[in-house]
C-alpha cells in the first residue's frame, strides 16, 4: 500500500493531533510534513502534494474538490488564547488600522467579519509578519496567532481573544482547522490518532516547555481545556455561520456546504 503523505502546522495546539504520527502507533506509517504556518498546509493540499492536511477551515471554501475528515479539529468552545487581536490599550471600536498575521487565512477572515458584521467598521488592512511590536508600530491593532500569541505581555498590551469574542457575539464555538483531503477516502484514522495524542498530553507539554514561556500547568490547561479537538454541535453551527458571514462580506465567492468523507 502506498504510504500516505500528510501535512500540519508545528504549533503546540496541533501536537496532540500529530503525536501519533511522530512518536506513537502511526510512526513511520505515514510521511508527515510540519511547518510553522498553517497556510502552508493549505498550499500543499491545493497543489495535490499531500493526501491529507490539517488546514485552516477557510481553505475548505477555496480549494477545489476538497472534503472534510469528520470529528477532529483544532477549535475552541469559548476561549482559545492563541488567536487574538492586540492593541496598546484601544477598544476595538476605535481601531482604524489592523496588521494581519499572514500565517493563517482563517483568522484573517474572522477578523474582517468581526469588524464588518459586528463593529460596523472597515479598518485599513495591512499584511504583516508576526512581529507584535512592528505590527503595532504600523497599525492600531494586530492579529497574532499560534504560540507567540500565548506569550503576550498583558501589562504592555490589551488582548482580545478571538474565540471568546466570537462566542460573545454569536453564542457559538469556533473551528480554526480541520483535516481535509482531495481523495475519495482516507485510510488514516485521525480520531484514533487524536485520542492517542491526548493520552500523552504531559509528554507534549514537556516538548514545548522550553519554547513557550508559560508555567507548565498553564500550558497543560491550554492544550487540555482551551483547545477542543472534537467538534460539537455549537462548533459546527459556528463554522456554518462563519462561512455564511464570509460570503456576505465578500470574503469568499460562495458557500460550499459541508461535505465529509465517509
C-alpha positions as CSV (number, residue, x, y, z in Angstrom):
1,X,0.0,0.0,0.0
2,X,1.2,3.5,-0.9
3,X,2.4,5.4,2.2
4,X,0.1,8.4,2.9
5,X,1.6,11.8,3.0
6,X,0.1,14.4,5.4
7,X,0.8,17.9,6.5
8,X,0.2,20.0,9.6
9,X,1.5,23.1,11.4
10,X,4.0,22.7,14.2
11,X,2.2,24.9,16.7
12,X,1.7,23.4,20.1
13,X,-2.0,23.2,19.6
14,X,-1.7,20.8,16.8
15,X,0.7,18.5,18.7
16,X,-2.0,16.1,20.1
17,X,-3.2,15.5,16.6
18,X,0.2,14.6,15.1
19,X,1.9,13.0,18.2
20,X,0.8,9.5,17.0
21,X,2.4,10.0,13.6
22,X,5.7,11.2,15.1
23,X,6.1,9.0,18.2
24,X,3.1,6.7,18.6
25,X,1.3,3.8,16.8
26,X,1.3,5.6,13.5
27,X,5.0,6.4,13.5
28,X,6.6,5.5,10.1
29,X,3.2,4.6,8.7
30,X,2.8,8.0,7.1
31,X,5.1,10.7,5.8
32,X,4.4,13.9,7.7
33,X,5.4,17.5,6.7
34,X,5.4,20.1,9.5
35,X,5.6,23.9,9.1
36,X,5.0,26.8,11.5
37,X,2.5,28.4,9.1
38,X,-0.9,26.7,8.9
39,X,-1.4,28.3,5.5
40,X,1.5,26.2,4.2
41,X,-0.5,23.0,4.7
42,X,-3.4,24.6,2.6
43,X,-0.9,25.2,-0.2
44,X,0.3,21.6,-0.2
45,X,-3.2,20.3,-0.3
46,X,-4.2,22.7,-3.1
47,X,-1.2,21.6,-5.1
48,X,-2.1,17.9,-4.5
49,X,1.2,17.3,-2.9
50,X,-0.3,15.6,0.2
51,X,-3.1,13.1,0.7
52,X,-4.5,14.9,3.7
53,X,-3.7,18.1,5.6
54,X,-4.6,19.9,8.8
55,X,-5.8,23.0,7.2
56,X,-7.3,26.4,8.2
57,X,-11.1,26.0,7.7
58,X,-11.4,28.9,5.3
59,X,-9.4,26.8,2.8
60,X,-12.3,24.4,2.5
61,X,-14.2,27.1,0.6
62,X,-11.2,27.9,-1.6
63,X,-9.6,24.5,-2.6
64,X,-11.4,22.7,-5.4
65,X,-12.5,19.1,-4.7
66,X,-11.6,19.1,-1.1
67,X,-13.7,17.3,1.6
68,X,-13.6,17.3,5.4
69,X,-12.5,14.5,7.6
70,X,-15.1,14.3,10.3
71,X,-14.9,14.7,14.0
72,X,-11.4,16.0,14.5
73,X,-10.4,19.7,14.7
74,X,-8.4,22.4,16.3
75,X,-11.1,24.7,17.8
76,X,-12.4,26.2,21.0
77,X,-15.8,26.1,22.7
78,X,-15.3,29.5,24.3
79,X,-11.8,30.8,24.8
80,X,-8.8,29.8,22.6
81,X,-5.9,32.1,24.0
82,X,-3.7,31.6,20.9
83,X,-5.6,33.6,18.3
84,X,-6.1,37.2,19.4
85,X,-6.4,40.8,18.4
86,X,-3.9,43.0,20.3
87,X,-3.8,46.8,20.9
88,X,-1.8,49.1,23.1
89,X,-4.9,49.9,25.1
90,X,-7.5,50.9,22.5
91,X,-11.0,49.4,22.3
92,X,-11.7,47.5,19.1
93,X,-14.4,50.1,18.1
94,X,-11.7,52.8,18.0
95,X,-9.3,50.8,15.8
96,X,-8.6,52.3,12.3
97,X,-5.9,50.0,11.1
98,X,-5.1,46.3,11.6
99,X,-1.8,44.4,10.9
100,X,-2.8,40.9,9.9
101,X,-0.6,37.9,10.7
102,X,-0.4,36.2,7.3
103,X,0.3,32.8,8.9
104,X,-3.4,31.8,8.8
105,X,-6.1,32.8,6.4
106,X,-9.0,31.6,8.7
107,X,-8.2,34.1,11.4
108,X,-7.8,36.9,8.9
109,X,-11.3,36.3,7.6
110,X,-12.6,36.1,11.1
111,X,-11.1,39.4,12.0
112,X,-12.7,41.1,9.0
113,X,-16.1,39.5,9.8
114,X,-15.9,40.8,13.4
115,X,-15.1,44.4,12.2
116,X,-17.6,44.4,9.3
117,X,-20.5,42.5,10.8
118,X,-20.4,43.3,14.5
119,X,-18.4,46.6,14.8
120,X,-19.7,48.1,11.6
121,X,-16.3,49.4,10.6
122,X,-13.7,48.9,7.9
123,X,-10.1,49.5,9.2
124,X,-7.2,49.7,6.8
125,X,-5.8,46.1,6.5
126,X,-2.1,45.5,6.3
127,X,-0.4,42.2,5.8
128,X,2.4,41.6,8.2
129,X,4.9,39.2,9.6
130,X,4.2,38.0,13.1
131,X,6.3,40.6,15.0
132,X,4.0,42.2,17.5
133,X,5.9,45.4,18.2
134,X,6.5,46.1,14.5
135,X,2.8,45.3,13.8
136,X,1.6,47.8,16.4
137,X,4.1,50.4,15.2
138,X,2.4,50.2,11.8
139,X,-1.2,49.8,13.0
140,X,-3.6,50.4,15.9
141,X,-4.3,46.7,16.2
142,X,-2.5,43.4,15.4
143,X,-3.8,39.9,14.7
144,X,-1.5,37.3,16.1
145,X,-1.9,33.5,16.1
146,X,-0.2,30.4,17.4
147,X,2.3,30.1,20.2
148,X,3.5,33.7,20.0
149,X,0.0,34.8,21.0
150,X,0.2,32.8,24.2
151,X,3.1,34.8,25.5
152,X,1.8,38.3,25.0
153,X,2.7,40.6,28.0
154,X,-0.7,41.7,29.3
155,X,1.0,44.5,31.3
156,X,2.0,46.1,28.0
157,X,-0.8,45.1,25.6
158,X,-4.6,44.6,25.6
159,X,-5.5,41.2,24.2
160,X,-8.9,40.3,22.7
161,X,-9.3,36.5,22.5
162,X,-10.9,35.8,19.0
163,X,-12.8,32.7,20.0
164,X,-14.1,34.4,23.2
165,X,-15.1,37.4,21.1
166,X,-16.9,35.2,18.6
167,X,-18.7,33.3,21.3
168,X,-19.9,36.5,23.0
169,X,-21.2,37.9,19.7
170,X,-22.8,34.7,18.3
171,X,-23.1,32.2,21.2
172,X,-21.2,29.6,19.1
173,X,-17.9,27.8,19.4
174,X,-15.3,28.2,16.7
175,X,-13.3,25.8,14.5
176,X,-9.9,27.0,13.3
177,X,-8.6,24.0,11.4
178,X,-9.6,20.5,10.3
179,X,-8.1,17.6,8.5
180,X,-9.1,17.7,4.8
181,X,-8.4,15.6,1.7
182,X,-9.0,15.7,-2.0
183,X,-9.1,11.9,-2.2
184,X,-12.2,9.8,-2.4
185,X,-11.4,8.4,1.0
186,X,-8.7,8.3,3.6
187,X,-7.3,5.1,5.3
188,X,-5.9,7.1,8.3
189,X,-7.9,7.0,11.5
190,X,-7.4,10.6,12.6
191,X,-9.8,10.3,15.5
192,X,-7.8,7.4,17.0
193,X,-4.5,9.3,16.4
194,X,-6.0,12.3,18.3
195,X,-7.1,10.1,21.2
196,X,-3.6,8.6,21.4
197,X,-2.0,12.1,21.4
198,X,-4.3,13.3,24.2
199,X,-3.2,10.3,26.3
200,X,0.3,11.7,26.1
201,X,-0.5,15.4,26.8
202,X,2.1,15.5,29.6
203,X,4.9,14.5,27.2
204,X,3.7,17.0,24.7
205,X,3.8,19.8,27.3
206,X,7.4,18.8,28.2
207,X,8.3,19.0,24.5
208,X,7.1,22.6,24.3
209,X,8.1,23.9,27.7
210,X,11.5,25.3,26.5
211,X,9.9,27.1,23.6
212,X,6.8,28.6,25.2
213,X,7.4,30.9,28.2
214,X,4.5,29.8,30.3
215,X,4.2,27.8,33.5
216,X,3.8,24.1,32.9
217,X,0.3,24.0,34.4
218,X,-0.8,26.9,32.3
219,X,0.4,25.2,29.1
220,X,-1.3,22.0,30.2
221,X,-4.6,23.9,30.7
222,X,-4.3,25.5,27.3
223,X,-3.9,22.1,25.5
224,X,-6.4,20.1,27.5
225,X,-9.1,22.7,28.2
226,X,-8.9,25.8,26.0
227,X,-8.3,23.8,22.7
228,X,-11.1,21.4,21.7
229,X,-10.0,18.6,19.4
230,X,-13.6,17.3,18.8
231,X,-16.3,19.2,17.1
232,X,-19.6,19.6,19.0
233,X,-22.8,20.9,17.6
234,X,-22.1,24.5,18.7
235,X,-18.8,24.5,16.9
236,X,-20.2,23.1,13.7
237,X,-23.0,25.7,13.8
238,X,-20.4,28.3,14.4
239,X,-18.4,27.1,11.4
240,X,-21.5,27.3,9.1
241,X,-22.2,30.8,10.3
242,X,-18.6,31.8,9.8
243,X,-18.9,30.6,6.1
244,X,-22.2,32.4,5.6
245,X,-20.8,35.7,7.0
246,X,-17.6,35.3,5.0
247,X,-19.7,35.1,1.9
248,X,-22.0,38.0,3.0
249,X,-18.9,40.3,3.3
250,X,-17.3,39.2,0.0
251,X,-14.5,37.2,1.6
252,X,-15.5,34.0,-0.3
253,X,-17.4,33.9,-3.6
254,X,-19.9,31.3,-2.5
255,X,-20.7,28.9,0.4
256,X,-19.9,25.3,-0.3
257,X,-22.0,23.0,2.0
258,X,-20.1,20.9,4.5
259,X,-19.1,17.6,2.8
260,X,-17.4,14.9,4.8
261,X,-15.7,11.7,3.7
262,X,-17.3,8.5,4.8
